[in-house]
Amino acid sequence: MEPGRTWFTNENCSVARTLEVIGERWTLLVLREAFLGVRRFEELHRNTGAARNILAARLRKLVERGILERRPYEEHPPRFEYRLTGRGLDLYPILVSLVRWGDKYVADPSGPPIVLEHKACGHDILPQLVCSECGGEIAARDVIAKPGPGALRKPA
Amino acid sequence: MEPGRTWFTNENCSVARTLEVIGERWTLLVLREAFLGVRRFEELHRNTGAARNILAARLRKLVERGILERRPYEEHPPRFEYRLTGRGLDLYPILVSLVRWGDKYVADPSGPPIVLEHKACGHDILPQLVCSECGGEIAARDVIAKPGPGALRKPA
């Protein structure tokens, strides 16, 4: 990395922008539940332990940002459930990566609380990060970060 | 997901535990810089925009938690740099997944600020999540979450 980098700052950084959307503890715990199939307020409340006002605020924001969709499931009285949108479903690799690191480094000695079964092959699996071109596994030192089309020419 | 789930709570959840280690905006921006090869306080300060006291506190915590290692690089005056440990390098899939989602949904119309080149194959790539057993791509609906060895028998 050259000193005096000018091609990106927090302003056009995709990490910083993604954190603005989901980078908050309760928000991520709500998303954990959503990926486990939990859709209703009461159950989200019980499973996350988020206070009701905090949970309501986080859900509102996730809907505003197009991550969750609020759908009626009962008319009398009106009740709603929260479902992941396509944009929300695409957050899955983030959640899975958080889980995998946590399972490796901060789980209890008894092991991870959850295991994942791949429907297609039927095995218990560990998701892996690979190269879209050659299929080789990707770790930190295997790639070079270069300025992309959205790089800034000048510091902000 | 059955209502009344008892096999995990926030207490043994790997997402919640990982968030306790890295789930904070400045911490993740410091890690972004570390993965880009930035090691020195002044440069971290400039690139993240974190206030010096906040940056110092975050670095201290990352060292305590075994994510970064503090190493002397100059003796007179004593100066230190911060390098990712093995445990820290293993956070890479989380960062890459944050970047990839951000590039897709919240980047500028001009495109992502960074592209990744895979050293081994020389191509610009998009990291993908695949199954460790069959190599098939993994998305949210391709897997089933099941209680693992660290599942709780009773609610906490």
Interface residues (C-beta under 8 A of the other chain):
Chain A: M1 P3 R5 W7 F8 T9 N10 N12 C13 S14 V15 A16 R17 T18 L19 E20 V21 G23 R25 L28 L29 R32 F35 L36 G37 V38 E43 N47 T48 G49 L84 R87 L89 D90 L91 Y92 P93 I94 L95 V96 S97 L98 V99 R100 W101 G102 D103 K104 Y105 V106 A107 D108 S110 G111 P112 P113 I114 V115 L116 E117 H118 K119 A120 C121 H123 D124 I125 L126 P127 Q128 L129 V130 C131 S132 E133 C134 G135 G136 I138 A139 A140 R141 D142 V143 I144 A145 K146 P147 G148 P149 G150 A151 L152
Chain B: M1 P3 R5 W7 F8 T9 N10 N12 C13 S14 V15 A16 R17 T18 L19 E20 V21 G23 R25 L28 L29 R32 F35 L36 G37 V38 E43 N47 T48 G49 L84 R87 L89 D90 L91 Y92 P93 I94 L95 V96 S97 L98 V99 R100 W101 G102 D103 K104 Y105 V106 A107 D108 S110 G111 P112 P113 I114 V115 L116 E117 H118 K119 A120 C121 H123 D124 I125 L126 P127 Q128 L129 V130 C131 S132 E133 C134 G135 G136 I138 A139 A140 R141 D142 V143 I144 A145 K146 P147 G148 P149 G150 A151 L152
